[in-house]
Amino acid sequence: MIIYILFSTLILFIANIDVAFSKNKLITKYILFLFIILVIGLRYELGVDWLFYRNLFNGNNNNTLSIEPGYKLLSSFISFLGFDFWLFVCMISIFILLILYHFFKKYSPFPLFCLSIYFISSFGFNIEALRQIIAVAIFYIALNYYLNNKKKHYIILCLLASSFHMSAMLLLILPFIDGPFFKRLMKISVLIGFIMSVIGLYPIETILATLTLLPDNSYLKKVLLYSLPVNTSNAFSFNLFFKILIIFYYFFKKKYIYSAFINKKISLSILSSLESLILIMLIVNVYLCKYGTITSRINEYFSPIFIILVSYLIMISKRIVNKIIFSFIFSCCILISFIRFTSNEYFQKQYLPYRNYLYFMIADENKSLTREREQAVKLHWIERKK
């Protein structure tokens, strides 16, 4: 457990260093990269998805769920080249690390802050969801094109991302709703959805019930699996309230952020598009708030944007002390959320003890531990289907 505490505190310390100091952060950047690659990139047999992905990589997968063609082709190609599965996993982590750093560096005043917060707040996602990690990385390549008025490139790359995870299809909606009228409409929709959730009305239940009438297929099975009672939760979680509070504060301070962009001669259309995406995230959260597994998966596409908006709120503080205080309070909230994640039963069973691929290679770890982990994963899926 100590490795997780050390990792989270050190990463968040680096986040605040990025806010506190404006220069000479090259060494800090490489230290951050090293921490992320060592702990996340080189993890070994953590979570419950690794066994399925490893079997698929080795060509002996018997799972009935459909796997998107993009991921299957990539996995088969890397396997054909003779790489070990866990090196493939590390490649995926390095890929999203570099893509997000490039995006944060271009669109945020505090790229290391954003990168640090992302890898703590999305820690479990980056450990388990290999297909969607690639889809998220491709989406941010696409979004960079979109923000530079290359919409055709954006659509093509979103389609490519959906070949790794079907959820990326949702992102194709952006070019069609990224305007003042639809932004006002989305704000109204968020308010209506929030009120409906408070009184216990969930239109999504009707939609999911309708889906059960459609012809059976493996992608539909996945969606319906996420909507089973075991995957539902309380409508309003701490994370949802926290996001609503931060986004409300962003729109309250919006004019100051716009002024900062004007002073730096940065196009306001960039902010407008990021706001459209964050409103899509809010709509998903308030209308699907009962289904935590679905919302958490969709939120991963928007999480970096949410963090960028937080960095803008830090940016507009005129005094460095205020910047540090805001950054520290936000980091503490992220740390609390991470500690809550590490305290649940699932984490205790599937993430402890922490295991690392380098240690496995050097120490030639006992194979019985791998068999124990395999049994723990199989037991998890058996219990989940009950």
N, C-alpha and C positions, 0 to 999 in steps of 0.2 A: 504493500500500500504506500510505502514511503516514496517510491519512485513517482507515483502520480501526484503526490503533494509537492514534491520538489519541482517536478516539471511544471505544474500549474503556477506555482509562486514565482519561479524564475522567469517563465514566459511573460507573466503579467508585470513583473518588475521591468523587463525589457520594454513592454508596452508603454510604461510610464516614463522610461528614459527617453523614448522617442518624442514624447510630448514636452519633456522638460528641457531637452537640449536640441538646438537647431542644427548643429554642425558635428563633424567628426564621428559619424555613426557607422562607418564602414565595418569596423570590427564587430560592433553590436549586431549588425545585419548577419554576418557570417556565423556568429555565435547562435543567433536565433535559428538560422537555417540548420545548423548542426544539431541543435536540440530537437527540432521537429523531425529531422530525418532519422536520428538515433532512436527516439522514443516511439514515433508514429510510423515512420517509413520502414523501420527494421523490427517492428513488433512480430511476435510469433505465436500463432494459435490463440488469439484473443477474440472474444465475442462468439457468435454462433454461425455467421455466414461463411467463415473461412473454409469449413469442411466441404461445403457445396461447391465453392469456387475452385478449391484445390482438386476435387474429383473431376470437375469439368475440364480443368487445365490438363490433367493427366489422361483425359479421354475415357474415364470410367464413370460417367455421371448417369444415374438412372432416374433423376428427378423429372416429374411430369410438367413442371412449370416451364413455360417458354422463355428462352433467353434471347434477347435482342441480337440480330445478326452482326451488328458492329462489334459488340463485345466478343461474341463467339469467334469471329474471324481473327480479331486481335489476339485473343487468348490462345487460339490454335497456332497462330503464326509465331508468337513468342515461345510457345512450347516446342514447336518444330525447330526453332533455332537452337534449342538445347538449354535454355535458361531454366533455373530452378523457379518454382512457383513463387517463393517468398521474395526473390529478386524482382519478379514481375510486379508483385505488390508494392515493393519499394519504388519501382519506376513510376507507378501510378501516383504515389504520394509526392514524389519529386515533381511530376508533371503539374499537379494542381498547385503545389507550392510556388513554382516559377510563374505559372499563368496568373495566379492571384496577386503575387508580388508585383508583377508588371502592371496589372490593372490598378492596384492600390497606389503604386508609385505615380501613375499618370493622373488619377482622379481624386486622390486624397492628400491633404497636407501632412498626414502622419501614417505613412505606409506600414512601418513596423508595428505601430499600435494596432492597425487594422488586421495585419497578419497574425499577430499574437492573440488578439481577441477571437478571431475566427477559429483558430486551431484549438482553443480551449472550449469555446461555446459549441463547436461542432466536432468535439473529440470523438464521441461514439460513432458518428456518421463516417468520419475519416478512417476509423478502424474497420468498419464492417461493409459499407456500401460501395464495393469496387466499381460496379457498372455506373452507378449514379455519380460517383466522384469524377469519372471521366466525362460524363454528360455535363456536369457543372463546370468543369474546366473549359470544355468546348463552348458552352454558353457564354462564358466571359470573354473568350476570343470573339465570338459573334457580337456580343454587346459592344465591344470596343469598335467594331466596324459600324454598328448601328449609330453610336454616338458621333461617328465621323461621317454620317449621312450616306452610308453604304448599306441600304436596306436589303438589296438582293443578296449580298454576302451574308447578312444576318439570317435571312430565311434559310439559305442553303446550309449554313452551319448549325442552325437549330434543328433542321431535319437530320443532319449528321449526328447531333447530340441525341436525338430521339432513337437513333439506331443503337445507342448504348443503353438508354433508359427511356421508356415510352412517356414518362412524365414530362419530358422536355417539350412535348407537343404543345403543352399549355402556353409556352413562351412565344409561340407563333402569333399570338393575339396582339402583342405589343404594337407593331406598326399600325394596326387598325384602330387602336383606342388611345394612342398617344397624342392627345389634344385637349384644349381647355374644356370643351363640352363634356367629353367622356370623363375627365378628371372630376368635374363637378358631380356628374352622375355616379361615379364610384364613391365619392365621399358620402353622398346621400344613401347609397347602397350599404355602405359600412354602418351608418347610423341605424338604418332599418334592420340590418342583420344583427346588430348588437342588441337592439330592443327585443327582437324575436327570440334571441338566445336567452335573454334575461327571463322572459316569460315561458321559456321551454318549448318554443316552436322551432323545428329543424326541418326545413324543406328538403335537405339532403337525404333524409330518411325515405321520402317518397321516391326520389331519384334512384337510390340504391335498391329499393324494392322493385322498381321498374326494370333495373338491370338484371335482376334474377330471372326475368321472363325472356331474356335474349338467349340465342343459341349458346351453348356452353363452349368456352375456350379458355386456354390457360391464362391469358392476360386478364380476363374477367375474373377468374378464380382468385388472382392476386388482389384485385381491388376489393372483392367481397371478403377475402380473408382479413384485410385491414379493417373492415367494418364489423367484424364479429364482436360480441359483447366483451370478450377478453381484451380487445384493443380500443375500447371506449374509455373515456375518463370524464372527470368533472369538466363542465363547460368552460369555466374560467380558471385557468391556472395562473400561477405566479408569473410564468414567462409571458403569457398573453397580456396580462395587466401591465407588465413591465414594458413590453413593446408598444402598447397603445399609449402609455404615458410618454415614452420617448418620442414617438411619432407626433403626438399632439404638441409636445414642446418644440419639435422641429418646425411645425407649421406656424406656431406662435412666434418663433424667431426667424421665420422665413425671410422677411425683408432685410434683416441684417446679413444673412447669408448671401442673398442676391446682391446686396451692395458690395460685399467682399469679392464676389465673382466679377462684378462690373469693374471694380478697381484693379483687378488682376487681368482684365480684358479676356475673360473666359466666357464662352458662349453660355447663355442662360438656358438654352435648349437642352444642355446636358443635365442640368438640375431638373428640368421639367420631365425628362424621360425617366430619370431615377425616381422621381416622385410618382410617376405612373406605375412603375414596377412595385414600389412600396405599397401603393394603394391596392394593387392586385393581391399582394401578400396579405394585407389586412382583410380583404374580402374573403379570401380562402380561410383565414383564421377565424373570423367571426361566424361564417356559415358552416364550417366544418370543425368547429372547436371541440365538438364532442368526440371526434375521431382523431386522437392524438397521433397515431401512427401515420395516417394520411397527411395531416398538416405538417408534421415534422419532416416528412420526406419532401413535400413541396417547398417548405420554408428554406431548404438548403440552397435553392436557386436564388433566394432573395437575401439570405443572411449577410453576405458580403456588402450588399447595398445598404442594408440597415446599419451596419457598422460604419460605412462611409458617411452616412448622415450624422451619426454620432460624432465622427471626427470633425464635421463641419460645425457642430455645436461647440466643440472644444475650440476650434479655430477662431470663432467670433469673440471669444473672451479676450479683452484687451490686456489684462494683466496675466503674467505667467503663473502667478500663484493661483489664480482662478482656473486657469487651464489645468494645472496639476491636480487641484482639488476635484474638479469635474472628472478628470481621467481616473483618479484614484477611487472615487465613489463608484463610478461605472465598473471599474476593474473588480472591486469588492463584490458587486452584484453578480458579475460573471463568475467569480470564484465561489460564491455561495451556491449558485446554480450547479457548478461543477461538483462541489462537495455533495450536494443532494443527489446528483447522478451516481457518484461513487458509493453512496450509502445504501442504495437500493439492493434488493435481493438478487436481481439479475446480474448486476455488476459483481457482487460478491462471488457468484457462482462461475461467471464466464470471463472475468478479467483478472482474477487473483489466483495464483501469484502472477505478477507481470513476467512475461517471457520475451526474450530478445533473440533474433535470428543469429546475430554475431556470437552470442554466448552459446547458442545451440551448436554452431559450427566449430567453435574453438574447444568447448568442453565435451563435445560428443555426448550430449545429454541423453539420459536413459530413455529408451523408446517406450517404456511403460507409462511415462508421463503423457506422451502423445496419445496413447490408447485411452488414458483416463479423460483427456480433453475431448477425444472423439465421442466417448460414451456420454459425457456431460452435454455435448451438443445434440446428440441423438435424443437424449432424454428430454431436453428442452423442447424439441419439435414435437415429440410425442405428447407431452403435457399441453402444449399450445393447441393441438388439434382436438383435445378432449372437449 
